[in-house]
Amino acid sequence: MMGRMDVNEVLLPGVGLRYEIPVADGGLLGVVARRDGEFELMLADDDPDEPRPLLRLRRDEADALAGILGAPRIAERFADLTREVPGLQAGQVEVPEGPYGGRPLGQTRARTLTGASIVAIVRGEEVIPSPGPETVLAAGDVLVVIGTADGIAAVERLVAG
């Protein structure tokens, strides 16, 4: 059985996160998770600061690939990230029976009204990373929220009605 591989995470201010994975030939595979929901795959032979672009994926393409390769523990990863950025926190907000169950995420206007971002939805055993405004919420969903403590609390009040 293979051991767990170390993945280096690098915050790219204003862009997103870069994940670096060592590969067997000595290079690094880079995955940039952009704030706009797109992903870039890159390969660096020697210097991780000079990677060669391989592929750019739209959100739906990245979601399909993640389903094939296995979804990451996104909530834990974002929680780790927030420890590195002062004032930023990760929170989990459960969607109750209420005004937003069965309605698209975009109708909450959560980012506009609270300043916090919903970066994933946990629905049972399924993780929906980078949900779009068209993603329909269900009672019992757990929203993974990144923002200030006040912003996360505001999302909780918002979805409760």
NUVEX-587885 format. One record per residue (C-alpha): residue number from 1; x, y, z. Coordinates in Angstrom, 2 decimals, padded with zeros to 5 digits. Example, Ala and Ser with C-alpha at 12.3 -4.5 7.8 and 13.67 -1.06 7.14 Angstrom:
% residues 2
{pos->1; px->012.30; py->-004.50; pz->007.80} .
{pos->2; px->013.67; py->-001.06; pz->007.14} .
***
This chain:
% residues 161
{pos->1; px->000.00; py->000.00; pz->000.00} .
{pos->2; px->001.29; py->003.47; pz->-000.87} .
{pos->3; px->001.83; py->006.07; pz->001.88} .
{pos->4; px->000.15; py->009.43; pz->002.08} .
{pos->5; px->001.79; py->011.96; pz->-000.21} .
{pos->6; px->002.82; py->015.39; pz->001.06} .
{pos->7; px->001.03; py->018.20; pz->-000.73} .
{pos->8; px->002.43; py->021.70; pz->-000.34} .
{pos->9; px->-000.16; py->024.49; pz->-000.36} .
{pos->10; px->000.83; py->028.02; pz->-001.36} .
{pos->11; px->-001.48; py->031.02; pz->-000.98} .
{pos->12; px->-001.46; py->033.16; pz->-004.13} .
{pos->13; px->-002.91; py->036.50; pz->-002.98} .
{pos->14; px->-005.66; py->037.68; pz->-005.30} .
{pos->15; px->-005.46; py->034.47; pz->-007.35} .
{pos->16; px->-006.25; py->031.47; pz->-005.14} .
{pos->17; px->-004.28; py->028.46; pz->-003.93} .
{pos->18; px->-001.50; py->026.46; pz->-005.57} .
{pos->19; px->-001.09; py->022.84; pz->-004.59} .
{pos->20; px->002.32; py->021.28; pz->-005.34} .
{pos->21; px->002.65; py->017.52; pz->-005.59} .
{pos->22; px->006.03; py->015.82; pz->-006.11} .
{pos->23; px->005.97; py->013.37; pz->-009.01} .
{pos->24; px->008.11; py->010.28; pz->-009.62} .
{pos->25; px->010.40; py->011.90; pz->-012.21} .
{pos->26; px->011.56; py->014.52; pz->-009.69} .
{pos->27; px->009.34; py->017.36; pz->-010.88} .
{pos->28; px->006.37; py->019.02; pz->-009.25} .
{pos->29; px->002.79; py->018.90; pz->-010.47} .
{pos->30; px->001.06; py->022.18; pz->-009.67} .
{pos->31; px->-002.68; py->022.70; pz->-009.41} .
{pos->32; px->-003.83; py->026.31; pz->-009.11} .
{pos->33; px->-007.35; py->026.62; pz->-007.70} .
{pos->34; px->-008.34; py->030.08; pz->-008.88} .
{pos->35; px->-010.81; py->032.29; pz->-007.04} .
{pos->36; px->-012.93; py->032.46; pz->-010.21} .
{pos->37; px->-013.53; py->028.69; pz->-009.95} .
{pos->38; px->-011.16; py->027.66; pz->-012.74} .
{pos->39; px->-008.15; py->025.41; pz->-012.28} .
{pos->40; px->-004.75; py->025.33; pz->-013.97} .
{pos->41; px->-002.50; py->022.28; pz->-014.11} .
{pos->42; px->001.24; py->022.93; pz->-014.42} .
{pos->43; px->004.45; py->020.95; pz->-014.32} .
{pos->44; px->007.75; py->022.27; pz->-012.93} .
{pos->45; px->010.88; py->020.32; pz->-013.75} .
{pos->46; px->013.35; py->022.07; pz->-011.45} .
{pos->47; px->012.07; py->025.42; pz->-010.20} .
{pos->48; px->008.49; py->025.53; pz->-008.82} .
{pos->49; px->008.41; py->029.26; pz->-009.62} .
{pos->50; px->008.81; py->028.52; pz->-013.34} .
{pos->51; px->006.19; py->025.88; pz->-014.14} .
{pos->52; px->005.11; py->024.89; pz->-017.62} .
{pos->53; px->001.34; py->025.22; pz->-018.17} .
{pos->54; px->-000.33; py->021.93; pz->-019.07} .
{pos->55; px->-004.07; py->022.56; pz->-019.01} .
{pos->56; px->-006.73; py->025.00; pz->-017.85} .
{pos->57; px->-010.06; py->023.58; pz->-016.67} .
{pos->58; px->-013.44; py->025.20; pz->-016.22} .
{pos->59; px->-015.21; py->024.54; pz->-012.93} .
{pos->60; px->-017.42; py->021.79; pz->-014.40} .
{pos->61; px->-014.42; py->020.07; pz->-015.99} .
{pos->62; px->-012.46; py->020.23; pz->-012.72} .
{pos->63; px->-015.47; py->018.84; pz->-010.83} .
{pos->64; px->-015.64; py->015.90; pz->-013.24} .
{pos->65; px->-011.90; py->015.25; pz->-012.86} .
{pos->66; px->-012.14; py->015.50; pz->-009.05} .
{pos->67; px->-014.93; py->012.93; pz->-009.11} .
{pos->68; px->-012.67; py->010.56; pz->-011.02} .
{pos->69; px->-009.59; py->011.14; pz->-008.86} .
{pos->70; px->-011.37; py->011.46; pz->-005.51} .
{pos->71; px->-012.52; py->014.68; pz->-003.86} .
{pos->72; px->-010.14; py->016.37; pz->-001.39} .
{pos->73; px->-011.09; py->017.12; pz->002.19} .
{pos->74; px->-011.87; py->020.68; pz->001.18} .
{pos->75; px->-013.21; py->021.91; pz->004.51} .
{pos->76; px->-010.02; py->020.83; pz->006.30} .
{pos->77; px->-007.82; py->022.41; pz->003.64} .
{pos->78; px->-009.58; py->025.77; pz->003.91} .
{pos->79; px->-009.43; py->025.60; pz->007.71} .
{pos->80; px->-005.66; py->025.13; pz->007.43} .
{pos->81; px->-005.43; py->028.08; pz->005.04} .
{pos->82; px->-007.30; py->030.42; pz->007.38} .
{pos->83; px->-004.75; py->029.81; pz->010.12} .
{pos->84; px->-002.18; py->031.43; pz->007.81} .
{pos->85; px->-004.20; py->034.58; pz->007.03} .
{pos->86; px->-004.89; py->036.96; pz->009.94} .
{pos->87; px->-008.57; py->037.88; pz->010.30} .
{pos->88; px->-009.74; py->035.11; pz->007.98} .
{pos->89; px->-011.71; py->032.19; pz->009.36} .
{pos->90; px->-013.41; py->029.09; pz->008.04} .
{pos->91; px->-016.83; py->028.15; pz->009.32} .
{pos->92; px->-019.51; py->025.59; pz->008.69} .
{pos->93; px->-023.13; py->026.69; pz->008.47} .
{pos->94; px->-025.97; py->024.19; pz->008.24} .
{pos->95; px->-028.87; py->025.07; pz->005.96} .
{pos->96; px->-032.05; py->024.66; pz->008.04} .
{pos->97; px->-035.56; py->023.96; pz->006.84} .
{pos->98; px->-036.35; py->027.49; pz->005.80} .
{pos->99; px->-036.34; py->030.05; pz->003.06} .
{pos->100; px->-033.37; py->028.72; pz->001.05} .
{pos->101; px->-033.92; py->024.96; pz->000.99} .
{pos->102; px->-034.67; py->024.06; pz->-002.63} .
{pos->103; px->-033.46; py->027.42; pz->-003.94} .
{pos->104; px->-030.25; py->028.31; pz->-005.82} .
{pos->105; px->-027.26; py->029.52; pz->-003.81} .
{pos->106; px->-027.16; py->032.75; pz->-005.84} .
{pos->107; px->-030.54; py->033.78; pz->-004.47} .
{pos->108; px->-029.01; py->034.09; pz->-000.99} .
{pos->109; px->-026.73; py->036.90; pz->-002.23} .
{pos->110; px->-024.49; py->035.73; pz->000.64} .
{pos->111; px->-021.23; py->037.21; pz->-000.63} .
{pos->112; px->-022.82; py->040.57; pz->-001.46} .
{pos->113; px->-024.71; py->040.84; pz->001.82} .
{pos->114; px->-022.11; py->039.38; pz->004.21} .
{pos->115; px->-018.70; py->039.68; pz->002.54} .
{pos->116; px->-018.10; py->035.97; pz->003.21} .
{pos->117; px->-017.63; py->033.34; pz->000.50} .
{pos->118; px->-019.25; py->029.92; pz->000.32} .
{pos->119; px->-016.40; py->027.78; pz->-000.99} .
{pos->120; px->-017.99; py->024.34; pz->-000.75} .
{pos->121; px->-021.16; py->022.52; pz->000.19} .
{pos->122; px->-021.11; py->019.23; pz->002.08} .
{pos->123; px->-024.21; py->017.18; pz->001.29} .
{pos->124; px->-024.09; py->013.89; pz->003.14} .
{pos->125; px->-020.93; py->012.15; pz->001.91} .
{pos->126; px->-020.67; py->014.38; pz->-001.19} .
{pos->127; px->-018.55; py->017.54; pz->-001.34} .
{pos->128; px->-019.50; py->020.17; pz->-003.90} .
{pos->129; px->-016.37; py->022.34; pz->-004.28} .
{pos->130; px->-016.67; py->025.91; pz->-005.58} .
{pos->131; px->-020.48; py->025.85; pz->-005.90} .
{pos->132; px->-021.88; py->028.19; pz->-008.51} .
{pos->133; px->-024.88; py->030.48; pz->-008.04} .
{pos->134; px->-027.08; py->027.89; pz->-009.78} .
{pos->135; px->-026.30; py->025.17; pz->-007.20} .
{pos->136; px->-029.57; py->024.33; pz->-005.44} .
{pos->137; px->-029.39; py->024.23; pz->-001.65} .
{pos->138; px->-031.09; py->021.55; pz->000.44} .
{pos->139; px->-032.01; py->021.51; pz->004.12} .
{pos->140; px->-029.19; py->019.74; pz->005.94} .
{pos->141; px->-026.48; py->020.95; pz->003.56} .
{pos->142; px->-023.39; py->022.24; pz->005.36} .
{pos->143; px->-021.92; py->025.37; pz->003.79} .
{pos->144; px->-018.16; py->025.79; pz->004.10} .
{pos->145; px->-017.74; py->029.55; pz->004.53} .
{pos->146; px->-014.57; py->031.65; pz->004.43} .
{pos->147; px->-014.62; py->035.19; pz->005.83} .
{pos->148; px->-014.43; py->037.19; pz->009.01} .
{pos->149; px->-016.16; py->035.91; pz->012.14} .
{pos->150; px->-018.87; py->038.53; pz->011.60} .
{pos->151; px->-019.29; py->037.52; pz->007.96} .
{pos->152; px->-019.69; py->033.84; pz->008.84} .
{pos->153; px->-022.23; py->034.70; pz->011.56} .
{pos->154; px->-024.10; py->036.85; pz->009.01} .
{pos->155; px->-024.29; py->033.89; pz->006.59} .
{pos->156; px->-025.75; py->031.77; pz->009.39} .
{pos->157; px->-028.42; py->034.40; pz->010.12} .
{pos->158; px->-029.12; py->034.84; pz->006.40} .
{pos->159; px->-029.79; py->031.17; pz->005.62} .
{pos->160; px->-031.88; py->030.81; pz->008.78} .
{pos->161; px->-034.22; py->033.50; pz->007.47} .
***
